[in-house]
Amino acid sequence: MVRGIERRRIFESDRDREDFLDRLGRIIQEGQASCFAWVLIPNHAHILLRTGPTPLAGMMRRLLTGYAVSFNLRHQRSGHLFQNRFKSILCQEDPYLLELVRYIHLNPLRAGTVADLKALDEYPYCGQGRLVGKFENSWQDVKYVLKFFGDSLGTARRRYREFLAEG
C-alpha cells in the first residue's frame, strides 16, 4: 500500500491513473512478478503481488519515484508525493490471499468511489473488472485468482463474484 503525503491525492486525473498503471504493468512484467489484485483510490493505492527475481523494494522504488517525478512535472509541483515508503505485509496462505483480493477490490465501494458491485465491475482503476471479464490487461494474473473458485472460467467468475458480494 502507498498513501499520499498528509493523505493528499496522488491521482488527480485519469491521465495520472493511466501513467501509474502503465508504469506498474511494465515493472511487473520486467520484474517477472505476478499481480493478483490492485486498486487506485484518489489518495492511496493497493497492490497485491508475488515478486519474481526482482526484489519488491527495487520494483516499488522504480514505480513510485518514476510516478512522483512525472506527477510533479504534469501538475507543476515539487516535493514529496508519498507518505513514507510503501507499506507491505507478507501473505503466505491462500485463504488470506483471497481475503486480501476481496479487501482490495472492495476499496472503491467502501470509499464511495462507486455506488454498488455492478459499478465496481465497470470501474477501470481496479483489478475487479479484469477478474469478472469486463477489462483486460497483460499483467494481472486473473487465472491464478480464479482457479480457487472453479475449473471453468464462467463458474469461477460467478463464484468469485459471490465471494466478493459476501464481503
Steps between C-alpha positions, in 0.01 A plus 500: 500500500611852426334817624528864406690728735263646759231281336504729197400381155753305299265476202342821369386374161457194281831593338667460840333164555595378151860611553516310829347186346730511196800520731364229728435264209848548354671452836298188581583344164867599507534376858322173414254558783135396520229751588182357653311813607535878485302818538561871458314732739558877479736510799639147511556177309509130591690239301510128581783322326744214513852609422726327253877536478482878549465595868185684605693804623661552160170463317322744729785751488483505120121526498461769765800715408416499130135573566574779752735674254247484216212606730698799627591607145145454375350699788779759530582413856806386691576300809386172643186335365488190719479466878804304612595192301249242385349271762520128438379188675591141430220272384590132532167316489243474221193579716668822614588582138132474406400726789757754382366482145150565631611780734697677226230468235224621734697817580327723240160395636601565861656836404185608317679517163239263354139447608460121486654172384379548142676838484808340659513247214510796256754709695815503284745581780459179695595141422142390568388569144774272367394211722138520385598541133406865439858613430831340410865575554811296447640523852223398741499127578126440474534124454684451828225666703211341311642147536389508865137536390456233234642319199296673232539873443126570523456309824812651653389854414152441643634350824762774533225763457296326773808495725545872442134573573528315833767753602 
